[in-house]
Amino acid sequence: MNLEEYFARTGYKGSTEKQDLETLTDIFQHHIRAVPFENLSIHCREKITLELEHVYNKIVQRKRGGWCMENNQLLGWVLRGLGYETSFLGAYVFNPHQNAYATLMTHLVVKVVIDGKAYIVDGGFGVSYQMWQPMELVSGKDQPQAPGVFRFTEKNGVWYLEKMRRKQYIPNQSFSSSDLLEKKECRKVYMFSLEPRTVEDFRFQCAYLQTSPDSLFTKKSICTLQTTDGFRALIGWTLTETTYNYKENMDLVEFVTLEDEEVEKTLKEKFNITLERKLVPINVKGSYTI
């Protein structure tokens, strides 16, 4: 495990001397554009483990992606290795179909402190809710980014993240009522406290999410990657490519349905992923929006 190999994986060639916000943002953006948010191991009959060496081998050496517990654990290791002051936090993800936050703490994020200011760095959410820049941990402040306007709100020690999106232009009208499309323009994303967490706090969740029939991740095969102007996502057999600000205050959302034989080729061409085992795509309706 070494930082040079990680930077070769993400294509980052900038400075690592300064522990400032500009460097953090650059490293972070290279990560989210090179490393997919994906749960394909579940649908290839591979076990997802949280040992850092396994995460490093999977993402850096095998050029795969991972979910939040993998992506953000690796990011935390990288940032600590560069001298940043970091800690892990645990979040409860909002389910738009149930209109409620999860009761299980399933989302791991990184808190980074620079010159006394705290930032949230989250490289493990994917699709349109993936932040592109570290977010300052301040309540009630709109923080515009390319994906839309993010905002934290704090109430009684609990922090809430929400995102306002633009209007959507969908050329393929047969997908205009897709359950993958988020209908609301303002969407709750997750809530968290500032209590420091360790990877050990996520052992049960890691096992539950990849085995329970109630888990979103057993119901959908997901691979998403941020691009320079939007993101792409493969959910089951549905490939989505979104371009942010395609027109003024409007995002372009393009859908296509793949045949079985096109799935693995698309993973290689669009996400730079080559799987070692056979993928069985799945997309049960509900519980996931882009």
C-alpha positions as CSV (number, residue, x, y, z in Angstrom):
1,M,0.0,0.0,0.0
2,N,1.5,3.3,-1.0
3,L,0.3,6.7,-2.0
4,E,2.1,6.8,-5.3
5,E,0.2,3.8,-6.5
6,Y,-3.1,5.3,-5.4
7,F,-2.4,8.6,-7.2
8,A,-1.5,6.6,-10.4
9,R,-4.9,4.9,-10.0
10,T,-6.7,8.3,-9.9
11,G,-4.5,10.2,-12.3
12,Y,-3.6,12.9,-9.7
13,K,-0.3,14.6,-10.5
14,G,-0.6,17.7,-8.4
15,S,1.3,18.7,-5.3
16,T,1.0,16.8,-2.0
17,E,3.1,19.2,0.1
18,K,0.3,21.5,1.3
19,Q,-2.5,20.3,3.5
20,D,-4.9,23.0,2.2
21,L,-8.4,23.1,0.8
22,E,-7.3,23.5,-2.8
23,T,-5.1,20.3,-2.7
24,L,-7.9,18.4,-0.9
25,T,-10.4,19.4,-3.5
26,D,-8.1,18.3,-6.4
27,I,-7.3,14.9,-4.8
28,F,-11.0,14.4,-4.1
29,Q,-12.2,15.2,-7.6
30,H,-9.6,12.9,-9.1
31,H,-10.9,10.1,-6.9
32,I,-14.6,10.5,-7.8
33,R,-13.8,10.6,-11.5
34,A,-11.7,7.5,-11.5
35,V,-13.2,5.3,-8.8
36,P,-16.8,4.3,-9.3
37,F,-19.4,4.0,-6.5
38,E,-20.5,0.4,-7.1
39,N,-21.9,-2.7,-5.4
40,L,-21.2,-5.1,-8.2
41,S,-19.4,-7.6,-5.9
42,I,-22.8,-8.5,-4.4
43,H,-24.1,-9.5,-7.8
44,C,-20.9,-11.4,-8.7
45,R,-21.0,-13.5,-5.6
46,E,-18.0,-11.8,-4.1
47,K,-17.9,-10.8,-0.4
48,I,-17.3,-7.2,0.4
49,T,-14.9,-6.8,3.4
50,L,-13.8,-3.7,5.3
51,E,-10.1,-4.6,5.9
52,L,-8.2,-1.7,4.5
53,E,-5.7,-3.9,2.7
54,H,-8.6,-5.6,0.9
55,V,-10.2,-2.3,0.0
56,Y,-6.8,-1.0,-1.3
57,N,-6.3,-4.2,-3.4
58,K,-9.8,-4.0,-4.9
59,I,-9.8,-0.3,-5.8
60,V,-6.2,0.5,-6.5
61,Q,-4.7,-2.7,-7.8
62,R,-7.8,-4.4,-9.4
63,K,-9.2,-1.0,-10.5
64,R,-12.6,-1.6,-9.1
65,G,-14.9,0.8,-7.2
66,G,-16.7,0.3,-4.0
67,W,-19.5,1.7,-1.7
68,C,-19.1,4.3,1.0
69,M,-17.3,2.1,3.5
70,E,-14.7,1.3,0.9
71,N,-14.3,4.6,-1.0
72,N,-14.3,6.8,2.1
73,Q,-12.1,4.5,4.2
74,L,-9.5,4.6,1.4
75,L,-9.8,8.4,1.1
76,G,-9.4,8.7,4.8
77,W,-6.2,6.6,4.7
78,V,-4.9,8.8,1.8
79,L,-5.6,12.1,3.5
80,R,-4.1,10.9,6.8
81,G,-1.0,9.8,5.0
82,L,-0.7,13.3,3.6
83,G,-1.0,14.9,7.0
84,Y,-4.6,16.0,7.0
85,E,-6.5,15.9,10.3
86,T,-9.3,13.4,9.6
87,S,-12.0,11.4,11.3
88,F,-14.9,9.2,10.3
89,L,-18.6,10.0,10.9
90,G,-21.7,7.8,10.5
91,A,-24.8,8.9,8.6
92,Y,-28.4,7.7,8.2
93,V,-29.5,7.8,4.6
94,F,-32.9,9.3,3.6
95,N,-35.2,6.9,1.7
96,P,-37.4,9.0,-0.6
97,H,-39.9,6.2,-1.2
98,Q,-40.5,5.8,2.5
99,N,-40.1,9.5,3.2
100,A,-37.9,8.7,6.2
101,Y,-34.3,8.4,7.3
102,A,-32.9,4.8,7.7
103,T,-32.8,3.5,11.3
104,L,-29.5,1.9,10.6
105,M,-26.3,3.9,10.4
106,T,-25.1,2.7,7.0
107,H,-23.1,5.6,5.5
108,L,-19.5,6.4,6.4
109,V,-18.2,9.9,5.6
110,V,-14.9,11.7,6.3
111,K,-14.5,14.9,8.3
112,V,-11.4,16.9,7.6
113,V,-10.2,19.9,9.6
114,I,-8.1,22.6,7.9
115,D,-7.0,25.7,9.7
116,G,-9.7,25.2,12.3
117,K,-12.5,24.8,9.8
118,A,-14.3,21.5,9.4
119,Y,-15.3,20.0,6.1
120,I,-17.2,16.9,5.0
121,V,-15.6,14.8,2.3
122,D,-17.8,12.1,0.9
123,G,-16.6,10.1,-2.1
124,G,-19.1,7.3,-1.6
125,F,-22.6,8.4,-2.5
126,G,-22.7,8.4,-6.3
127,V,-25.2,9.7,-8.9
128,S,-26.5,13.3,-8.6
129,Y,-26.1,13.4,-4.8
130,Q,-22.3,12.9,-5.1
131,M,-20.6,16.2,-3.9
132,W,-17.8,17.4,-6.1
133,Q,-16.1,19.5,-3.5
134,P,-15.5,19.2,0.2
135,M,-18.4,20.9,2.0
136,E,-17.8,23.3,4.8
137,L,-19.5,22.1,8.0
138,V,-21.7,25.1,8.6
139,S,-25.4,25.2,9.1
140,G,-27.9,27.0,6.8
141,K,-25.4,28.0,4.1
142,D,-26.1,27.3,0.4
143,Q,-23.0,25.6,-1.1
144,P,-23.4,25.7,-4.9
145,Q,-21.5,23.0,-6.8
146,A,-21.7,21.6,-10.4
147,P,-24.3,18.9,-9.4
148,G,-26.6,21.5,-7.7
149,V,-26.9,23.4,-4.5
150,F,-26.0,21.5,-1.3
151,R,-26.8,22.6,2.2
152,F,-26.2,21.5,5.8
153,T,-28.7,22.3,8.5
154,E,-28.0,21.6,12.2
155,K,-30.7,20.9,14.8
156,N,-29.9,19.8,18.3
157,G,-26.6,18.4,17.4
158,V,-27.9,16.5,14.4
159,W,-26.7,17.6,10.9
160,Y,-28.9,17.2,7.8
161,L,-27.7,17.3,4.2
162,E,-30.0,18.2,1.4
163,K,-29.6,19.0,-2.3
164,M,-31.5,21.3,-4.7
165,R,-31.3,20.2,-8.3
166,R,-32.0,21.8,-11.6
167,K,-34.8,20.9,-14.0
168,Q,-34.3,17.8,-16.1
169,Y,-34.5,17.4,-19.9
170,I,-35.1,13.8,-20.9
171,P,-35.0,13.2,-24.6
172,N,-36.2,9.6,-24.4
173,Q,-39.7,10.3,-23.2
174,S,-40.4,6.6,-22.5
175,F,-38.2,7.1,-19.4
176,S,-39.8,10.4,-18.3
177,S,-41.8,8.6,-15.5
178,S,-39.0,6.2,-14.6
179,D,-38.8,5.3,-10.9
180,L,-35.1,6.1,-11.1
181,L,-35.8,9.8,-11.6
182,E,-36.0,12.0,-8.5
183,K,-39.3,13.9,-8.8
184,K,-38.6,16.6,-6.1
185,E,-36.3,19.5,-6.8
186,C,-35.2,19.6,-3.2
187,R,-34.1,16.2,-1.8
188,K,-33.0,15.2,1.7
189,V,-29.8,13.1,1.4
190,Y,-28.7,11.9,4.9
191,M,-28.3,13.0,8.6
192,F,-25.4,12.5,11.0
193,S,-23.9,13.5,14.3
194,L,-20.3,14.6,14.9
195,E,-19.5,11.6,17.1
196,P,-16.3,10.1,15.8
197,R,-16.7,6.5,14.4
198,T,-14.4,3.7,13.5
199,V,-14.6,1.2,10.7
200,E,-15.6,-1.3,13.4
201,D,-18.9,0.5,13.9
202,F,-19.8,-0.6,10.3
203,R,-19.1,-4.3,10.5
204,F,-22.7,-5.4,11.0
205,Q,-24.0,-2.9,8.4
206,C,-21.5,-4.2,5.8
207,A,-22.7,-7.7,6.3
208,Y,-26.4,-6.8,6.4
209,L,-26.4,-4.6,3.3
210,Q,-25.0,-7.3,1.1
211,T,-27.1,-10.2,2.4
212,S,-30.5,-8.9,3.5
213,P,-33.4,-9.1,1.0
214,D,-34.6,-5.8,2.4
215,S,-31.3,-4.0,1.4
216,L,-31.3,-1.7,-1.5
217,F,-28.0,-3.1,-2.5
218,T,-29.3,-6.7,-2.9
219,K,-32.2,-5.3,-5.0
220,K,-30.1,-3.3,-7.5
221,S,-26.8,-3.8,-9.2
222,I,-25.3,-0.3,-9.2
223,C,-22.2,1.3,-10.8
224,T,-21.9,5.1,-11.1
225,L,-19.0,7.4,-12.0
226,Q,-18.6,11.1,-12.0
227,T,-17.4,12.8,-15.2
228,T,-16.0,16.2,-16.0
229,D,-19.5,17.5,-16.8
230,G,-21.9,15.2,-15.0
231,F,-22.1,11.5,-14.2
232,R,-23.0,8.1,-15.7
233,A,-24.8,5.3,-14.0
234,L,-25.6,1.6,-14.8
235,I,-28.4,0.3,-12.6
236,G,-29.5,-3.2,-13.6
237,W,-29.7,-2.9,-17.4
238,T,-30.4,0.8,-17.5
239,L,-27.5,3.1,-18.5
240,T,-28.0,6.8,-17.6
241,E,-25.7,9.7,-18.7
242,T,-26.4,13.0,-17.1
243,T,-24.8,16.3,-18.3
244,Y,-25.1,19.1,-15.7
245,N,-26.2,22.6,-16.9
246,Y,-26.8,21.4,-20.4
247,K,-29.0,24.5,-20.8
248,E,-29.6,27.3,-18.3
249,N,-30.8,25.7,-15.1
250,M,-31.4,22.4,-16.9
251,D,-29.6,19.0,-16.8
252,L,-29.7,16.6,-19.7
253,V,-30.6,13.0,-18.7
254,E,-30.2,10.3,-21.3
255,F,-31.4,6.8,-20.8
256,V,-30.8,3.6,-22.7
257,T,-31.7,0.0,-21.9
258,L,-28.9,-2.6,-22.5
259,E,-29.1,-6.2,-23.6
260,D,-27.4,-8.8,-21.4
261,E,-24.4,-9.1,-23.7
262,E,-23.8,-5.3,-23.6
263,V,-23.5,-5.0,-19.8
264,E,-19.9,-6.1,-19.3
265,K,-18.7,-4.3,-22.4
266,T,-20.4,-1.1,-21.1
267,L,-18.8,-1.5,-17.7
268,K,-15.4,-1.6,-19.4
269,E,-16.0,1.3,-21.8
270,K,-17.9,3.7,-19.6
271,F,-16.6,2.8,-16.1
272,N,-13.2,1.2,-16.8
273,I,-14.2,-1.9,-14.8
274,T,-13.4,-5.5,-15.7
275,L,-15.1,-8.1,-13.5
276,E,-13.4,-11.3,-12.6
277,R,-16.7,-13.1,-12.0
278,K,-20.0,-13.2,-13.9
279,L,-22.3,-10.3,-13.1
280,V,-26.0,-11.0,-12.7
281,P,-27.7,-7.6,-13.2
282,I,-30.8,-6.8,-11.1
283,N,-33.1,-3.8,-10.8
284,V,-36.1,-4.2,-8.4
285,K,-38.2,-1.1,-8.6
286,G,-38.1,1.6,-5.9
287,S,-35.7,2.9,-3.3
288,Y,-33.1,4.5,-5.5
289,T,-33.2,7.8,-7.5
290,I,-30.8,9.7,-9.6
